[in-house]
Amino acid sequence: MMKKVFLAVIVSFIFLVPAKASHLMGGEITWECIKSGPTQGMYIFTLKVYRDCNGITISGTTQSIIVHNHPTVFSINVDLVPGYPLDISPLCDPLNSGNAQMSCVNPQQGSVEEYVYESLPINLPGIPPAGGWHFTWDDCCRNGAITNGFANQGFTLRAVMYSYSTSGVPQNTSPCFDSSPQFNEQPKTIICIGYPFSYSHNASDPELDSLVYEWADVLDDGVYNPAAPVTLPFSAPYSTTSPIPGNPSLNAANGEISYFSNTSGNFVTCVKVSAFKCGQLVAEVYREIQVVL
């Protein structure tokens, strides 16, 4: 009888514990300022999440972006865009390369799926404080095969909106006047070793604000402190500014990443794009992505 009770407890435990699997490869948060039409002056926020197809799917068609430092707006709901998730696994040439086409139907290392969520038009009234309004989304967990640290650790995406002044007067963000930088390229998830290679996330700004690219820390999930986010340490010899092998360089002006590596593996990278309007910092967006070399 005791054995039967013990077995029942084990079975109950298996079914009651929430499923947490390493599946998150990266993502970004951006926003658009609507310049015309009936919702002119409002914002649309976009959350993109990239999933390793070898892990579990992302549950729920509605996600919540948490808003930090705003006095009245604490979260923004975003809904899955029709047509997503989308398989964006790198294209292969089975005939000439001998490699089968990657897909999420039969996942291989590097198979990736893109989830895109958008908000309804929303007002975001007020003037951001000196530290800005921070927007975050977090979940668990990262991929277990990561080479440069953080395997199976938590995951947080973030973006920041700052105040902007004209003639010394801070401008209210309702009606809106500025969109964040946007990434025009899907992230590179498979990149090659053995010869010099360059790629870019290719960000642009709808208002033609000046953009500056930098490497950035990656964050754990859990409680987010805008003044001191909980960063995850890279495993030596990798670091925030050297996250992949091959002495990578990041061009601050155009975002081109160049390297020459003979080392393969799974590497987390994070790039920050800062937007400056008339010399004033108005936005920061971050793209994190795990690449397979």
URKAMO-V331440 format. One record per backbone hydrogen bond with DSSP energy under -0.5 kcal/mol. CO is the residue of the C=O (numbers start at 1). NH is the residue of the N-H. If there is no record, write none. Layout:
co=CO nh=NH
co=CO nh=NH
//
This chain:
co=1 nh=5
co=2 nh=6
co=3 nh=7
co=4 nh=8
co=5 nh=9
co=6 nh=10
co=7 nh=11
co=8 nh=12
co=9 nh=13
co=10 nh=14
co=11 nh=15
co=12 nh=16
co=13 nh=17
co=21 nh=23
co=23 nh=52
co=24 nh=143
co=25 nh=290
co=26 nh=50
co=27 nh=288
co=28 nh=48
co=30 nh=46
co=31 nh=180
co=32 nh=34
co=32 nh=44
co=34 nh=41
co=37 nh=40
co=39 nh=42
co=41 nh=176
co=42 nh=34
co=43 nh=122
co=44 nh=32
co=45 nh=119
co=46 nh=30
co=47 nh=117
co=48 nh=28
co=49 nh=51
co=49 nh=115
co=50 nh=25
co=50 nh=26
co=51 nh=53
co=51 nh=113
co=52 nh=55
co=57 nh=59
co=61 nh=80
co=63 nh=78
co=64 nh=66
co=65 nh=76
co=66 nh=136
co=68 nh=134
co=72 nh=74
co=74 nh=67
co=76 nh=65
co=78 nh=63
co=79 nh=118
co=81 nh=84
co=86 nh=88
co=86 nh=114
co=90 nh=102
co=93 nh=97
co=93 nh=98
co=94 nh=98
co=104 nh=107
co=108 nh=111
co=111 nh=53
co=112 nh=88
co=113 nh=51
co=114 nh=85
co=114 nh=86
co=115 nh=49
co=116 nh=81
co=117 nh=47
co=118 nh=79
co=122 nh=43
co=126 nh=173
co=129 nh=132
co=132 nh=134
co=133 nh=161
co=134 nh=68
co=135 nh=159
co=136 nh=66
co=137 nh=157
co=139 nh=155
co=141 nh=23
co=141 nh=24
co=143 nh=146
co=143 nh=152
co=148 nh=235
co=150 nh=153
co=153 nh=141
co=153 nh=142
co=155 nh=139
co=156 nh=219
co=157 nh=137
co=158 nh=286
co=159 nh=135
co=160 nh=284
co=161 nh=133
co=164 nh=171
co=166 nh=169
co=168 nh=170
co=169 nh=166
co=182 nh=184
co=182 nh=204
co=187 nh=189
co=189 nh=292
co=197 nh=259
co=199 nh=257
co=201 nh=185
co=202 nh=184
co=204 nh=182
co=205 nh=208
co=210 nh=276
co=212 nh=274
co=214 nh=272
co=218 nh=232
co=219 nh=156
co=223 nh=225
co=224 nh=226
co=225 nh=228
co=229 nh=231
co=230 nh=220
co=235 nh=238
co=239 nh=242
co=242 nh=239
co=244 nh=248
co=246 nh=260
co=249 nh=258
co=250 nh=252
co=251 nh=255
co=252 nh=213
co=255 nh=201
co=256 nh=251
co=256 nh=258
co=257 nh=199
co=258 nh=249
co=259 nh=197
co=261 nh=194
co=265 nh=267
co=265 nh=293
co=266 nh=147
co=266 nh=148
co=267 nh=291
co=269 nh=289
co=270 nh=216
co=271 nh=287
co=272 nh=214
co=272 nh=274
co=273 nh=285
co=274 nh=212
co=275 nh=282
co=275 nh=283
co=276 nh=210
co=276 nh=278
co=277 nh=280
co=280 nh=277
co=282 nh=162
co=283 nh=275
co=284 nh=160
co=285 nh=273
co=286 nh=288
co=287 nh=271
co=288 nh=27
co=289 nh=269
co=289 nh=291
co=291 nh=267
co=291 nh=293
co=292 nh=191
//
